[in-house]
Amino acid sequence: MTKREIIKFLILRTIGYFLVLLAIYGVGATFGPALYYEAQFKIIEARGIRYTVAEAQALKPEKSVEKKPDLVQGGGLGALLSGPKTQILIPKDTLFSILIAKIGANAKVFPNVDSSDEKAFLPYLQQGVAHAAGTVFPGMKGNIYLFAHSTDNFWNVGRYNAVFYLLKDLSEGDEVVVFFRDIRYNYVVYDTKIVDASDVSYITESQKGDKEILILQTCWPPGTTWKRLLVFAKSKGS
């Protein structure tokens, strides 16, 4: 093999390694967050971990998420594997947050977000969950509509859909907690539906209901804009 052929071979091999590493990174970035949440839920089930949500009166300003990250969702997979079987969820922000004990979900909610304007809602979905503008707030009659769904490609699942990725695992009787203006509201799941992406009736008619209904939305299947998975919850005790 000549010197020129050796150099060519080394260049091609380097390019090949680079492409392989790039592909591995792409797969990790695309499916990593979803796989993380799936693994988290399987560990929760296997170990019998039970989450509890901190009571409103126990929360003080100094117990912020930034100062106590180890208390949020039990501290990650490490705490799930070796930590206690009862773990406490601390709301991200008691002004507006959602916590779902069964799946260990804990996210800040951003109010009055235009659900019809992608440029308006995408920045919020990168940080948490959005409350659809025009829908009611906890403690009011009508539909409280919260969404955290992906955009048009699988590689955006982790960026926009991971918070609500495990909504598919919720069933009748599961509890959902929402903190709004420092008050805790408790809800219980009673139904789930898969609807067309164009179905916005639960938003446009949100103020017509005579009961308080919490609706959680994510894309279905994850990473597509084909359908919407809706989870319905009613005020606990109603």
C-alpha positions in Angstrom: 0.0 0.0 0.0 1.5 3.3 -1.0 1.8 6.4 1.3 -1.0 8.1 -0.6 -3.3 5.1 -0.2 -2.6 4.9 3.5 -3.4 8.6 4.0 -6.6 8.1 2.0 -7.5 5.1 4.2 -6.9 7.0 7.4 -9.0 10.0 6.2 -11.9 7.7 5.3 -11.7 5.8 8.5 -11.7 9.1 10.5 -14.7 10.3 8.6 -16.4 6.9 9.3 -15.7 7.1 13.0 -17.0 10.7 13.1 -20.3 9.7 11.3 -20.8 6.7 13.7 -20.3 9.0 16.7 -22.6 11.6 15.2 -25.3 8.9 14.6 -24.9 7.7 18.2 -25.2 11.2 19.5 -28.3 11.8 17.3 -30.0 8.6 18.6 -29.2 9.6 22.2 -30.4 13.2 21.7 -33.6 11.9 20.0 -34.7 9.0 22.2 -32.6 9.6 25.4 -35.2 11.7 27.3 -38.0 9.4 26.4 -35.9 6.3 27.4 -35.0 8.1 30.6 -38.6 8.5 31.6 -39.5 5.0 30.6 -36.6 3.7 32.7 -37.7 5.9 35.6 -41.2 4.6 35.5 -40.1 0.9 35.3 -37.8 1.4 38.3 -40.7 3.1 40.2 -42.9 0.1 39.5 -40.2 -2.5 40.2 -39.1 -1.1 43.5 -42.6 -0.1 44.6 -41.6 3.5 45.1 -44.4 5.8 46.3 -44.2 9.5 45.7 -46.0 12.0 48.0 -46.5 15.7 47.2 -45.4 18.1 49.9 -48.3 19.8 51.7 -48.8 23.5 50.9 -48.3 24.6 54.6 -45.0 22.8 54.7 -43.5 24.8 51.8 -41.5 27.9 52.8 -39.7 30.4 50.5 -36.3 29.0 51.5 -37.2 25.5 50.3 -36.9 26.5 46.6 -36.0 24.0 43.9 -32.8 25.8 43.2 -31.6 25.4 46.8 -32.9 21.8 47.3 -32.6 20.0 44.0 -32.2 16.7 45.7 -35.8 16.8 46.9 -37.2 17.2 43.5 -38.4 13.9 42.0 -36.2 12.0 44.5 -32.9 13.1 43.0 -32.9 11.2 39.7 -32.3 7.6 38.7 -29.6 7.1 41.3 -32.1 7.9 44.1 -34.7 5.7 42.5 -32.3 2.7 42.5 -31.0 3.1 46.0 -33.1 5.7 47.8 -36.1 5.3 50.1 -39.3 3.8 48.7 -41.2 6.9 49.8 -40.0 10.1 48.2 -41.3 13.7 48.3 -42.1 15.9 45.3 -41.6 19.6 45.9 -43.4 21.8 43.4 -41.2 23.8 41.1 -43.2 27.0 41.8 -46.2 27.2 44.0 -47.6 30.1 41.9 -48.4 27.5 39.2 -47.1 23.9 39.0 -48.3 20.4 38.3 -47.2 17.2 40.0 -48.3 13.7 39.2 -47.1 11.2 41.9 -47.7 8.0 39.9 -45.1 9.0 37.2 -42.9 11.3 39.3 -43.8 14.3 37.1 -43.0 17.7 38.4 -43.2 20.9 36.2 -43.8 24.6 36.3 -46.8 25.8 34.5 -46.8 28.9 32.4 -50.2 30.7 32.2 -52.1 32.1 29.3 -50.1 30.7 26.5 -51.5 30.9 23.0 -51.9 27.3 22.0 -52.5 28.2 18.3 -49.2 30.0 17.9 -46.2 27.7 17.7 -43.8 30.6 18.0 -45.5 31.6 21.2 -45.8 28.2 22.9 -42.5 26.4 22.0 -40.3 28.5 24.2 -42.5 27.6 27.2 -42.6 23.9 26.4 -38.8 23.9 26.6 -39.1 25.0 30.2 -42.2 23.2 31.4 -46.0 23.0 30.8 -48.2 25.6 29.2 -51.7 26.6 30.3 -53.9 27.4 27.2 -55.0 31.0 27.0 -58.8 31.3 27.3 -59.2 28.3 29.6 -60.0 28.6 33.3 -57.7 28.3 36.3 -57.8 26.0 39.3 -60.8 26.7 41.5 -63.0 27.9 38.6 -65.8 26.0 36.8 -64.8 25.0 33.2 -61.8 23.4 31.6 -58.3 23.9 32.9 -56.2 23.0 29.8 -52.5 22.2 30.3 -50.3 21.0 27.4 -46.7 19.9 26.9 -46.5 18.3 23.4 -43.8 17.8 20.8 -43.4 19.5 17.5 -43.2 17.7 14.1 -40.2 15.4 14.5 -39.0 12.6 16.8 -35.8 14.5 17.6 -37.9 17.1 19.4 -39.5 14.6 21.8 -37.0 15.3 24.5 -37.2 19.1 24.1 -40.9 19.5 24.2 -42.6 16.3 25.2 -40.7 14.6 28.0 -42.6 16.3 30.9 -45.9 14.6 29.8 -44.3 11.6 28.1 -45.7 9.2 30.7 -49.3 10.5 30.6 -50.0 7.4 28.6 -49.4 5.4 31.8 -52.1 7.2 33.8 -55.4 5.5 34.4 -58.7 6.1 36.3 -58.2 6.9 39.9 -54.7 8.3 39.6 -54.1 11.6 41.4 -52.9 14.9 39.9 -51.9 17.9 42.1 -51.8 21.5 40.9 -50.4 24.4 42.9 -51.9 27.7 41.8 -51.2 31.0 43.7 -49.8 29.1 46.6 -53.0 27.0 47.0 -53.0 23.2 46.4 -55.7 21.7 44.2 -56.2 17.9 44.1 -57.6 16.1 41.1 -58.3 12.5 40.2 -58.2 11.0 36.7 -61.5 9.7 35.4 -61.0 9.3 31.6 -58.5 9.4 28.7 -59.1 10.1 25.0 -57.2 10.2 21.7 -58.5 13.0 19.5 -57.6 14.7 16.2 -54.9 17.4 16.3 -57.5 19.8 14.9 -59.9 19.2 17.8 -59.7 22.4 19.9 -63.2 22.2 21.3 -62.0 21.6 24.9 -60.2 25.0 24.6 -62.7 27.1 22.8 -65.6 25.9 24.9 -63.6 25.7 28.2 -65.7 28.3 30.0 -69.1 26.8 29.2 -68.9 23.9 31.6 -70.6 23.8 35.0 -67.9 21.6 36.6 -64.2 22.1 37.2 -62.3 19.8 34.8 -58.5 19.5 34.5 -57.3 18.4 31.0 -53.8 17.4 30.3 -52.6 17.1 26.7 -49.6 15.6 24.9 -49.0 14.4 21.3 -49.9 10.9 20.2 -47.8 9.0 19.3 -44.9 10.9 20.9 -42.9 13.0 18.5 -45.7 13.4 15.9 -48.5 15.9 15.3 -50.9 13.2 14.2 -53.2 12.9 17.3 -53.6 14.2 20.8 -53.8 12.2 24.0 -56.0 13.9 26.5 -56.2 13.0 30.2 -59.3 14.2 32.1 -59.3 14.7 35.9 -62.0 16.1 38.2 -61.6 17.9 41.5 -61.1 15.3 44.2 -64.2 14.8 46.3 -66.5 16.3 43.7 
